[in-house]
Amino acid sequence: MKRILISALIGLAALTAGCTGTSGNANPTPTTGGGSSSTPTSDTGSASGLKALKPCDLLSGADATGLGLELPGEAEKVATSDGCSWKVTGNGRLRAGIRTEAGVKDLNLQGDKVSDIKVGKFDATKVEAPDGAKSQCTVVIGVTESSSVAVIATLSLSSEDTAAACERASKAADLIAPKLP
């Protein structure tokens, strides 16, 4: 059990730290599906608007309780991410982390399945079972090419219900997206 816990924590730390150090022009991969794409831009107004947000304000009290999260959320900094973590009664955590200097393409996102999705008006990447952790799912919203918000849902370590973790992360990301610049 200790190995599983240590492995999960290392995986979570690697995912939240996941900066590859790559520089240059990142070109987002087009998402599948019809309609127009609103690819994030390097709009400095959006980046500065993101810097003004407090991670624990990304979910309102009603949003948090609707997701089964315990209030209040706990502010925390992990690597380059300013975040907020909420406990889920008896079944894990949810974390939202803001990176003002790392876009989706700057992160090393690996998991059992990685897919491009849309969250509100934003391009995003969903990572199922990051680094093999079946109890986790991450949705990273590309606010601009050089900034992002990661939503990480973690179920209890004994769980291997990746679909439930992804459902929680996706619902939270849908609630967070309208609050982003």
N, C-alpha and C positions, 0 to 999 in steps of 0.2 A: 504494500500500500504506500509506503514511503517513497518507493521508486516512482510510482505513478504520480504522486503529488509533486515530487521534485521535477519529473519530466514535464508535467503540465505547466508548472510555474516557469520552467526554462522556456518552454514553447511560447507561453504568453509573453514573457519578457522579450524573446527574440522577435515575436510578431510586433509588439509595440515599439521595439527599438528599430526594427527592420529597415533602417536606412542603408542604402547601398553605397552612398557617396558618389553616385553617378552625377556628372554635371553635363550641361549642354542643353539642347532643345529636346524636350520630351514631347513626342507626338502620340496623343491618345489613340488607342486602337478603337476603330468604330464598333459600336454595339450593334447587335443584331436587332432586327425589328424594323418596322416601317416608320415613316414620319420623319420629322426634322430632328436633328441632333443638336443639343445645346452643349457643345464641347466646352469644358472650362477654359477660361482664358487667363492670361497673366494680369488681369485687371487689378491694379494696385488698390482701388477702392474696395473691392471684395476682400483682398488680403488684410487691409487695415480694419475692415469691419469685422473680420474673423478674430483679429487680435483683441478687439474690444469685448468679445463674448466671454462669459464665464462658463466653463464646462458644466457646472451644476445647474445652470439656467437653461441648458439645452432641452431639458424635459421639465415641464411644469409639474406641480404637485399632482394635478389631475392626470396628466400623462403617466407619471411614475406609478401612481396607485392603479391606474388602468392596466398597466403592464405587470402588476403584482410586485412592484419594487417597494422596499422599505425606505421611508424618509427619515432624515434627510440623506442626500447623497454625500459621499465623502470626497473632498477635493484631494487630488494626488498628482504628482508629477512622475512620469515614467519615461526615462530617456528624454527625447525631445518633445514629448507629448504632455500637454497640460490636460488633465482629465478629471473625471468624476466617476466614482464607482458607487453603485447601489447594490445592496443585498436583495436577493429574492428569497422570500420566506421558504426555508427548507429546500431550496433548489438552485443554488449558485449565485451568480452575480451578473450585472450588466455594467459595462464601462463605456463611456464616451470620451474620446481623446481628441484634442485639437492640435494639429501640427500646422503652424503658420509658415514653415519653411520646408515642407516636404509634401509634394503631390503624390497621387496614386502611383505614378510611374517611377517615383524615387524610392518606393518601398519594395522590400523583398517579400512579396506575398506568395506563399506556398501552402498548399494543402491538398487534401484528397481530390477536391474539385475547385477550380478557380474560374469564375465566369464574370463577364461584363454585364451589368444591369443598369437600369435607370432608377433613381430615387428622386422623386419629384422632378425638378428641372435639371438635375445633376447626373452626370455619368458617374458610375460607381463600380466597384469590384466586390463580388461576394466570394469569400474563401470558406469553404466547408471543411471542417476538421483540419484547421491550420497545424502544420507540422505533425499530422497524425493524431491530434487530440480530438477524439470523436465527440467529446462533451462540449466542443466549442464551435462557434461560427462567427465570422467577422464580416462586416459590411464597411468598406472604406469609400466615403463620398469625396469625389474630387471637386472641391470648391473652386480652385483655380489650378493651373498646371503646376503651381508650386505650393499649394496648401491643400489640406484634407482634414476630414473628420472621420475617425474610426469608431465604429460601434461594435463592441465585442461582447457576445453573450456566452457565458460559461455556465453549464449545468453542473450538478454535483459530480465529483470525480468518478463515481461509480457508474454514471450514465454513459451510454454510447448512442444517445438519441440526437444525432447531428441535426436531423430535420427540425426537432423542437428548438434547438439552439438557434438555427437559422430563422425560424419563425419569429422568435423573440428579437433577434438582431434586426430583422427586416422591419418588424412593426415599430421598433424604437427608431430606426433610421427614417422611416416614413414620417414620424412625429417630429424628428429633429430637422429634417430638410427645409421646411418652410421658415425656420428661424435663422437659416444661414444667409449671408449676404449674396 
